Each structure stands twice: as structure tokens, then as C-alpha cells.
Amino acid sequence: MNIIVTVKQVADPNIPPAHIQLDPDGKRIISPFGVPPVMNGYDANALEEAIRLKEAHGGKITVLGLGDDTSRESLKMAVAMGADTAILINDPDLVNGDSATIGRALAAAIKKIGLPDLVLCGRQSSDTDGGQVLHWIAESLDLPTVVPVTKIEAVDGNQLTVHRLIEDGYQRIKVELPALLGVSSEINEARHPSVRGTMAAGRAMISGWKASDIGLAAQTPKVELRELQIQLRTTKAELIEGASGSEQGAKLADKLHEMGLI
Amino acid sequence: MAGVLVFGDTVGGTLAPASLEMAAAGAALAQALNEPLVGALIGDGLDAAAAEFAGGFATLHLLEGKELRPYTARSAIAAARAAIDACKPSVVLFPHTLETREWVPRLAAMLDTGLVMDCTGLNAEGGDLVVSKPVYGGGVMAQYVVRGAPRLVTVRTGVFEARAGAASGAVNKIAVAASAAGRVTLIDEHKAQAAGGVRLKDAKVIVSGGRGLGGPDNWHYIEEAAAAIGGSVGCSRPVADSGWVSSAHQVGLSGTSVKPDLYIAVGISGAVQHLAGISNSSTVVAINLDGDADMFTRANYGVVGDYKDVLPGFVARAKEIRG
């Protein structure tokens, strides 16, 4: 099974809120010194699932990223985990595009690579939580989609049976290949790279493609970022004291009862 | 292209509370744009829900068809397109749910138009639609200008005050025909145990546990505390990611945004993405061994202590109080 996994590099989501800073034009955040950006968590889950499918059914995994040159780090990480090939679209005109622009660029790159059996994407990225790019890819390539996928239950010829998360459980869904799945974190726990994988990543050549390489025409943005603003939090909690934890617990219950909350 | 079209949501044939929040958000926007407010519901047998969906709409479109429940993205898109064709709106609002976040972006791509999802603010500036949403886990607010025809927005639930009791004009039923078999087929649905019997996002009381509990073997502390005060059970993202409990319980930006009267966070450090998901809770209590945890910056009341001591004391007193 040939699989393409899209990988986005994002600011580390574990940055403590007080350490987030904006760049002077107010359109991007600056990662604090010593906290390098990371592969989007859902994308790591998508890659892990691709590696498991390859282990079970054979095939080839291509990871595809779009970002500035620092994004090569996440693609190297992907190769270290088990991807066969990595390609980066690093055209400055595309890097700050909206979801439609980025989705169509990724779709054009997928066409250039050759349509695989399966495109796996993270359900959303942890920086803007936009959740749209995968759908613009799918519409552009006319692929059926299921999002958010929490399990690939069975692979049967050109059909997959997958679980889709719903509010109070899950749906079992059959989807014909080729297809695009938006993967959620419940599906697996992404592996750490092996020593052998890390060595392979060190040798890996990562192609850099521009809009002209994938035959992409300029587009008018449909969504335009106007500005970012840091959210401040200052409230201080009233602390419930007590001689023991148990007493604190009882006092808390009394307090909430006084307030009519329990 | 004129008008603000507002989609409501139904659960098991009844109107989801978020629907009237969407109506309120839509009404304010329609007034600012000086365009009519139009409503729509998608489902199978919508009369009861339509009667509840009194959002003061010029017209309420009911998209009905056997195929529309249980939900599939393909039929939801077909229904929404029928509603958009019927009223040609300039803006369409949807409640942000696990369903809309799957099908609305595909609809945007099909219509080749602008969409921003999970918005917490909507403003008309001249003819421009400016929306805001929390990004970077909620530590940062982003403002976007949305363009296209129609401009699409999914709106976070629990942010706008519901609009109720505003009489609507005409009801227009549109039958949505079953479409040809697609490449995605629903086999069946499996319902997990509901989180405390109520949908988390509608729960009035929530007791939520985080990584500070130490492991799944301690999860019963959370369940017992929730049971003692008639609350629902929630969890933080690391807990869901580690598989201690189903992600249906996950509170936060990537899980469920909640707005209970009382939110008790136990062993939750307070990552921004979690705090953003509880930003509309009335009273927040933090219980944590680490008094410097970010959770205390959002909490109204805090207990610095070991939950293994605090919760049993809390449960015992709560049971006395509640008889």
C-alpha cells in the first residue's frame, strides 16, 4: 500500500502560556529560546499508522511537508521514524497561505508524486487548530474522506473499515481506496525513532519544491490573518486551607454547598 | 447574496442547546450587516425541534430526509447545499461539533469559499466579516477576515448567550433525496457509555482528572467524586491520549468545550488548550499538589494538596450534604 503522510512543523504545544511571544508584525509567535518546533502531534499519529500499515501490508511511505527550511527537521524526524521519502514545499509565497492555498499546493504535490492508495493527515494542527487543509487536499484530488479516525479496523482489498469518533462513541465506516483519512490521537502512540532510523535520516535527501515545480497558479486568499493577540490571565484562586487533605476536601464541599453549586 | 443563515443542531430528534446560541450570534451579525436572519435544521422528522428553534428567523428551512440520520458527511453536505441554494446567504453559521468539523470544510472546498472554524467572536466591519478564535492552545487570540460567497463560520458552543422565544416567520420544508451510493458507507454506530449520562458540553457540573492522578488505576477517585455531586466526568488531553479514559471525556480545545456552573479540575496542570476549553465555566475549582500549576490562574477556588486525601474528604461531606 502506497501512503502519503502530510507533516506540519508547529511551535511546541507544551510552551507555558506565559512564555509565548509575538513577532513585531503580530502575525506569528516566536518560540522561546531552547524550545524547538516539533512535528504536529496528530501528524505523528498519522505517520505511525502509515508505518504500521506498511509493516502489515508492504508499500512505500512518502512524507510531504509545507513550510520554511526549518521544517526539514520534522521531515528528518519522519524518516527516522520510518518514512521512505520526504519532500518539502518551501516556497515563501505558499508558506503563509490560507488553508485553501496550502491544501491545493499539497494536492498538486501529491499529483506530481503520483496518487497513492491512501493519504493520511492529522485531523488538525495544534498551532491554529484550523482543521481544513486536509479537506482542501481531498476536494482537489476528489478523494473520499473520514475525519476524525480513531482506528483502522480492517484492510480488505481496496476498502478500509475505520472508526470515526462521535460525541458518544464511534461510527464504523467503510471507505473505498484511494482515500484520505484525518487521524486523531486515539489511534496509536507514535514511536520514537530508532538509532538505525536516525542514521538513515542523517543521510536522507529532502527535495525542496516551489509553486512552479507543482504547476500552481497564484490564488487570492479566502481567509486573511489580521492579527494575533496574547491572552493574559491574572485571576488568583481563593485557597481552601485545612489541617489535612481530608479537611480541605470537606471544607471545599461546604463552600460549594453554600454557593448552591452542590 | 444577502442574509445570515444559521444552522441549528439536533440530538436524537430534539434541538441541541447550542442551536439557540447560534441564533443569537446570527441575529447580532444580521443586524450589523442589515441583512435578514434565516434558520435551518438538518434531520429526519424535524417538527419538534423546529418548534424549539425559535430564533426570530425570517424563514426556517427544514432539510428532511431518511438518509440524514444517522449523520454522514455526504448527506449533510447535500442538505446544506439545498438550504444555501434556497436562500443565497452572504454568511452561514454552524455550531462547531464533531460533525460540522468534518463536513463544513469539505463544503467550503466544494463551494471554493472562505471558512474559519471554532470562532468565539464575530464582527461586521463595513461589509467585511471579521472573526476571532483562540489559537496556539488558547494562549493567543487570532483575528481573521473571511471572504467568499457565502462566507462560512463554525462557532464554538458555550460562548454566545442563547436567544430564545423570538417568533419565526415561514417554515419551508425541503425534502433531501437519498443520493447514489458513495465511496464512504456507514456500517453502524457504537455508543460508548455517556459521560455521566449527559453530553459533556451540556453538563452543569463536571469533575475532571488530569495526568496528576498518576495512572488509570486511580481514575475511580474522579468517578466517585462526580457521582457524589451528580456531575459528569471529564479529562485532560494527556489522559485521553494515554488511553486512561475514552477521548469522549476530553475537555479542551481539541476535545469538548464546556460551560458548566461548576468545574472541578483534579491533577490538571492547566495547559492553555485545556483552559481555553473551560473558559465559559462559572466556578472553577483546582485541586493540585503543585500550588504553582497554571490551573490556579483560572480557578476561583484552589486546594493545594494530595487528591487522594482531598477527594475522599470531599465525597464524604458532599454525601452528607446531599443526603
Interface residues (C-beta under 8 A of the other chain):
Chain A: A11 P13 N14 I15 P16 P17 I20 L22 I29 D98 S99 A100 G103 Q124 S126 D127 T128 D129 G130 G131 Q132 L134 H135 W136 A138 E139 S140 P144 T145 V146 V147 P148 T150 T161 R164 L165 I166 E167 D168 G169 Y170 Q171 R172 I173 K174 V175 E176 A179 G182 S184 S185 E186 E189 T220 P221 K222 V223 E224 L225 R226 E227 L228 Q229 I230 Q231 R233 T234 T235 K236 A237 E238 L239 I240 G242 S244 G245 S246 E247 Q248 G249 A250 L252 A253 D254 K255 L256 H257 M259 L261 I262
Chain B: V11 P70 Y71 A73 T97 L98 E99 R101 E102 P105 R106 A108 A109 M110 D112 T113 G114 L115 V116 M117 D118 V130 K133 P134 V135 Y136 G137 G138 G139 V140 M141 A142 Q143 Y144 V145 V146 R147 G148 G182 R183 V184 T185 L186 I187 D188 E189 H190 K191 A192 A194 A195 R199 V205 I229 G230 R237 A240 D241 G243 S247 A248 L253 S254 D261 L262 A271 V272 Q273 L275 T283 V285 A286 I287 D294 F296 T297 R298 A299 N300 Y301 G302 V303 V304 G305 D306 Y307 K308 D309 V310 L311 P312 G313 F314 V315 A316 R317 A318 I321 R322
